[in-house]
Amino acid sequence: MTPPDFRALRLAPEQEDILLAVRDFVEGEIIPRAASFEAADRFPDEIVAGLRELGIFGFTIPERYGGMGLDLTTYCLAIEEIARGWMSVSGIINTHFICSSMLQLSGTEEQRERLLPLMATGEVRGAFSMTEPHCGSDVQAIRSVAVRDGDEFRISGQKMWVTNGLRSGLVATLVKTDPDADPPHAGMTCLMISKEPGVAEQGGLTIPPQLHKLGYRGVETTELVFDDHRVPASAVLGGEAGIGQGFQQMMSGVEVGRANVAARGVGVARRAYELAIRYAHERETFGKPLHRHQAIQFKLAEMATKIEAARLLTVQAARAKDEGRRADVETGMAKYFASEMCKEVVEEAFRIHGGYGYSTEYEIERLYRDAPMLLIGEGTSEIQKTIIARGLIARHRG
Ligand SMILES: Cc1cc2nc3c(=O)[nH]c(=O)nc-3n(C[C@H](O)[C@H](O)[C@H](O)COP(=O)(O)OP(=O)(O)OC[C@H]3O[C@@H](n4cnc5c(N)ncnc54)[C@H](O)[C@@H]3O)c2cc1C
């Protein structure tokens, strides 16, 4: 698969330079190491150190807070490159990116000045926590509660599936501050909870051992158990004005997160295609290389076409956000299409590998386990279709 044509995507030379540096890093540092980290389910500290040097954690953070001030479009294309190397690495970045986006959009100036410079260097990395054991899609059904106690909030409840739950130093956490509110979202608040990275017990917060997953290994996904855990009232995103605004703030974070997941889908699918076409040249059946069989050619043609289409949808969604337009429909379409496309393309690449695709010796096996995660994270395909339809119907009304 030819990599994206930056010229056709109308990128500025500086954007191209940054993306080429990311691509070099992926080739040199991620692809050769991914298999061993993944097999051991080990967090890739060495890769993260390199990402920090590249400035990835501050990619979209404004320069005045120590970041690179890049737009969502460049960020998404960088994520495509990184996910092509190993999807888990893009997962380490995604919740951090969501968290920093929420601070930029909804934080007070004091919160931005205090937190964004630390996030820009990757010294503090962010996590994002809405889901609970009994609810994921139905966010308004959360039960975790934070009770005001003078200058503090006391949090009780359980969070589930928190990517980067242990190693993060800041967790954007959705809680109920008014459990009786009607509608429920009006009583929800986002707390930016600072914690010691890597420490499983602190105050009233316990982080149980990481969940075991089909794929998406190397990056930890955990529960967070709050038992009367105290945080300062200054943790409320947006200060006092942010009380009761948490649901909308989290949704704005998820919206940009969807562009990230779409970009990941393009990256993983691009890698699957590359592996498939390489294998189709190496393997011979019935006296000729696989790629000379028309059935295989059709698969390759369909795979490449879908990847290009998904990238265009992703870039279109990112550009809409960059231009300050509402983009729930666009990010929903990109996330829905790219994640479904990724699963299909990976499966076709797996089929092209025949029996060897089932062997852990071949990279496609890892991609086959990683791809389904994209159907779930940042909202399932069913939820994306609901969002797309709701948005389209509202636009039709005018
Ligand atoms: C590896 C991993 C990492 C994750 N990381 C995070 C994280 O960092 N932070 C975080 O907050 N969450 C995270 N999640 C949680 C993820 O966002 C949820 O799993 C997801 O939103 C789906 O929620 P659920 O699992 O509760 O499924 P449910 O909501 O129970 O849905 C079950 C099924 O029913 C369908 N469904 C539900 N409601 C409807 C409806 N109204 N109409 C039609 N179909 C419907 C769904 O599409 C799905 O197919 C992660 C999940 C995984 C697997």
PDBQT file of the ligand as one rigid body, heavy atoms in Angstrom, charges set to zero:
ROOT
HETATM    1  C1  LIG A 401      -9.982  -2.441  25.455  1.00  0.00    +0.000 C 
HETATM    2  C2  LIG A 401     -10.982  -1.412  25.869  1.00  0.00    +0.000 A 
HETATM    3  C3  LIG A 401     -10.555  -0.175  26.289  1.00  0.00    +0.000 A 
HETATM    4  C4  LIG A 401     -11.478   0.770  26.740  1.00  0.00    +0.000 A 
HETATM    5  N1  LIG A 401     -11.033   1.988  27.209  1.00  0.00    +0.000 NA
HETATM    6  C5  LIG A 401     -11.916   2.843  27.771  1.00  0.00    +0.000 A 
HETATM    7  C6  LIG A 401     -11.468   4.041  28.398  1.00  0.00    +0.000 A 
HETATM    8  O1  LIG A 401     -10.281   4.365  28.384  1.00  0.00    +0.000 OA
HETATM    9  N2  LIG A 401     -12.390   4.823  29.026  1.00  0.00    +0.000 N 
HETATM   10  C7  LIG A 401     -13.718   4.519  29.058  1.00  0.00    +0.000 A 
HETATM   11  O2  LIG A 401     -14.506   5.256  29.640  1.00  0.00    +0.000 OA
HETATM   12  N3  LIG A 401     -14.189   3.384  28.444  1.00  0.00    +0.000 NA
HETATM   13  C8  LIG A 401     -13.305   2.546  27.811  1.00  0.00    +0.000 A 
HETATM   14  N4  LIG A 401     -13.769   1.398  27.219  1.00  0.00    +0.000 N 
HETATM   15  C9  LIG A 401     -15.179   1.075  27.291  1.00  0.00    +0.000 C 
HETATM   16  C10 LIG A 401     -15.904   1.222  25.965  1.00  0.00    +0.000 C 
HETATM   17  O3  LIG A 401     -16.054   2.574  25.640  1.00  0.00    +0.000 OA
HETATM   18  C11 LIG A 401     -17.247   0.493  26.107  1.00  0.00    +0.000 C 
HETATM   19  O4  LIG A 401     -16.959  -0.890  26.192  1.00  0.00    +0.000 OA
HETATM   20  C12 LIG A 401     -18.179   0.757  24.943  1.00  0.00    +0.000 C 
HETATM   21  O5  LIG A 401     -18.641   2.088  24.986  1.00  0.00    +0.000 OA
HETATM   22  C13 LIG A 401     -19.389  -0.194  24.937  1.00  0.00    +0.000 C 
HETATM   23  O6  LIG A 401     -19.987  -0.238  26.200  1.00  0.00    +0.000 OA
HETATM   24  P1  LIG A 401     -20.327  -1.650  26.886  1.00  0.00    +0.000 P 
HETATM   25  O7  LIG A 401     -19.091  -2.491  26.802  1.00  0.00    +0.000 OA
HETATM   26  O8  LIG A 401     -20.876  -1.386  28.229  1.00  0.00    +0.000 OA
HETATM   27  O9  LIG A 401     -21.403  -2.311  25.969  1.00  0.00    +0.000 OA
HETATM   28  P2  LIG A 401     -22.997  -2.076  26.090  1.00  0.00    +0.000 P 
HETATM   29  O10 LIG A 401     -23.287  -0.643  26.185  1.00  0.00    +0.000 OA
HETATM   30  O11 LIG A 401     -23.513  -2.964  27.162  1.00  0.00    +0.000 OA
HETATM   31  O12 LIG A 401     -23.482  -2.615  24.685  1.00  0.00    +0.000 OA
HETATM   32  C14 LIG A 401     -23.577  -4.009  24.376  1.00  0.00    +0.000 C 
HETATM   33  C15 LIG A 401     -24.033  -4.156  22.937  1.00  0.00    +0.000 C 
HETATM   34  O13 LIG A 401     -25.330  -3.560  22.768  1.00  0.00    +0.000 OA
HETATM   35  C16 LIG A 401     -25.291  -2.557  21.778  1.00  0.00    +0.000 C 
HETATM   36  N5  LIG A 401     -26.154  -1.451  22.191  1.00  0.00    +0.000 N 
HETATM   37  C17 LIG A 401     -26.167  -0.808  23.386  1.00  0.00    +0.000 A 
HETATM   38  N6  LIG A 401     -27.098   0.141  23.392  1.00  0.00    +0.000 NA
HETATM   39  C18 LIG A 401     -27.706   0.118  22.176  1.00  0.00    +0.000 A 
HETATM   40  C19 LIG A 401     -28.747   0.877  21.562  1.00  0.00    +0.000 A 
HETATM   41  N7  LIG A 401     -29.341   1.892  22.175  1.00  0.00    +0.000 N 
HETATM   42  N8  LIG A 401     -29.110   0.552  20.303  1.00  0.00    +0.000 NA
HETATM   43  C20 LIG A 401     -28.493  -0.472  19.639  1.00  0.00    +0.000 A 
HETATM   44  N9  LIG A 401     -27.497  -1.217  20.164  1.00  0.00    +0.000 NA
HETATM   45  C21 LIG A 401     -27.106  -0.912  21.412  1.00  0.00    +0.000 A 
HETATM   46  C22 LIG A 401     -23.851  -2.118  21.688  1.00  0.00    +0.000 C 
HETATM   47  O14 LIG A 401     -23.541  -1.541  20.431  1.00  0.00    +0.000 OA
HETATM   48  C23 LIG A 401     -23.134  -3.442  21.924  1.00  0.00    +0.000 C 
HETATM   49  O15 LIG A 401     -23.111  -4.161  20.718  1.00  0.00    +0.000 OA
HETATM   50  C24 LIG A 401     -12.852   0.467  26.714  1.00  0.00    +0.000 A 
HETATM   51  C25 LIG A 401     -13.277  -0.779  26.239  1.00  0.00    +0.000 A 
HETATM   52  C26 LIG A 401     -12.370  -1.715  25.828  1.00  0.00    +0.000 A 
HETATM   53  C27 LIG A 401     -12.856  -3.057  25.359  1.00  0.00    +0.000 C 
ENDROOT
TORSDOF 0
